[in-house]
Amino acid sequence: MRELEYAKAIREALFQQMGVDDQIVCFGEDIALYGGLWGATKGLQEEFGSERVFDTPISEAGIVGMGVGAALMGMKPVVELQFTGLITVAMDPIVNTAAKARYINNGSMNVPIVIRSITMSANNVYMGQSLEAWFTHVPGLKVVVPSNAYDVKGLMIAAINDPDPVVFFEHEGLYKTVCEVPEEKYEIPFGKASVSKEGNDVTVVAWSKMLEEVEIAASNLESQNISVEIIDPRTLVPLDFDAIARSVKKTGRLVIAHEAVKVGGFGGEIAARFAESEISKYLKSPIVRVGNKGVPVPYSAELSKYVVPSAEDVERAVKTTMDLPKA
Amino acid sequence: MVAKNANDLSAHDYRKMYSMMLTSRLFTQKVLELNKEGVLKVGLHPSTGQEAIGIGACYSLSTDDWVIPSLRTMEAFWAKGVTVLEQLNAVIGNSGSISDGKESFHHCGYPELGIMAGSSIVGSQVPLAAGIGLSLKNKKTNNVVICFFGDGATGRGDFHEGLNLAAVLNLPVVFVCENNLYFQTVPASVGMAINDISDKAVGYGMPGVTVDGQDVFAVYDVVSEAVNRARNGDGPTLIECKTLSFLGHYPTMLKLEDIRDFKENQRWRKRDPLEILGTNGRDKKYITSEDVELITKQVTKEIENAVEMALQTPATSRESAFKEIYKNPFGEI
């Protein structure tokens, strides 16, 4: 099968869906003439015209607010917030308007908007933030965290077709990664995890770019005869808890890893679900979380490598759950 | 539809405007009375003293046009066809309300009537209106949206971003500021270094007009011109209506005398929008004293009937609280 980059898979999803649904519009900073800083919207304006694809002023609250207004009127805006740090400026229209509109209108109105927000791992205290957990805390929003090109295409198409507001976290560090991506259109349903790798000893749950580090850790551990099963939930809201529970029933051990700060991160929610559930009796050892150690991601690459969780951190966590000596 | 000039309004229009403005006045009075008596636990953001703005502005709209009210634009609901009973049910938040008790009346949306729900975040409706305008422009139906907000909203970033986007994209939006000179408990001078909010328009490249918000015909003239411009594809306008909320921000909680000089209120009360309309109508022989009496009777009766019915309407069901969060629910996240 053909291989495609993550950024190009997003672009292909937008092209394919805009071609069949004229209610879809795309706007944001640098997305039209330049085609997005990573090319995810390249050529869209040429193909679909400047009424449907256009650049905006530097105006994040306005971009999302206008998008929500248009969505309430039946359009399907796909808006871009160039970096996750910028999403803080647009919290009001996301949290107070988009997430509440269906509810306050008792179902007579809805907000089919996709808010694309781009996360970075490193080198920037503002842009290097992983803020996905905040949005899981707001009823009415769906939260998508794709980790590869195949998923990002199918999840983007599902997000556009979803009748409710979706916060879609892309990752700058994944844009150039490639995998097999079908040329035809397909949807990946929300709330359906994928098993990235099967294994027997420990379950590791991770999403977005963290998955790359988990895969490196799993392969290192494999050579030490430790078999890791990797679960990628793909969407945090809705969450496929059953898939995680099934895996833990088999392995009896759980590690949750994310680039986001450990305190208040979504890993805590997954751990809490176990604490509340019958499934916890299958656990042979305490759950271990891996996350940012509670430090703004510093500019210096030398420094940020100590802060952003790595394959080594995952490896250590897995060994902790197995009560093995750590390197 | 081309909106008319105030000179072209008929006796029928005068009486209709009077009736709707009086509905706000008496509705507010009744709700506050019922609150005082302990019959209703809720209060409201009164539009008393400001009734000319919503009526004068919305009177230039056709049925397919949209409006997004501020927390105080009660008149937009009457002008768009919401009934007194529907509004009262919404104030109470019972099962007869359009949101089924999920939102207070001033933020209720009536999509079939072209009323968009706002939110409690002052000024958040401004970029939303740009989005409504974007969609109307896209549909090429020549419809427009009026966005209402108070003076307090103009200090927010949303105001700036919404007006800038509407101007840059040439959207069919009429921004109507109800400048009632107070930000909740403080005079507007606390948050504004200028006197006229319409001055801000020049910074966005759109026309800005200040108008007497007590005079329904003056408001109508200015807004209908802006509506016509927007309909013709000539972009947005910022209109500032100078007014005063006679009862203050939220009278069941905040005492007017703690906030404002009594004399200022007296001065403004001499410019009561209902009296200005009435005098103008009598001069033109469009409204007689008998008309006023008859309209007052009709409106009073309608409100009394609505109170009786709304108080008998059952509370919303427990299930309602858990419905309409997502189209397809999936349980706890």
Interface residues (C-beta under 8 A of the other chain):
Chain A: V25 E51 F54 T56 P57 S59 A61 G62 V64 G65 M66 G67 V68 G69 A70 A71 L72 M73 G74 M75 P77 V89 D92 P93 N96 T97 K100 A101 R102 Y103 I104 N105 N106 G107 S108 M109 N110 T136 P139 G140 K142 P163 D164 G191 L236 V237 P238 L239 E269
Chain B: I98 S99 D100 K102 E103 H107 C108 G109 P111 M116 A117 S119 S120 I121 S124 V126 P127 L128 A129 A130 G131 I132 G133 L134 S135 L136 N138 G157 D158 E161 G162 N164 L165 V168 L169 S320 K323 E324 I325 Y326 K327 F330 I333
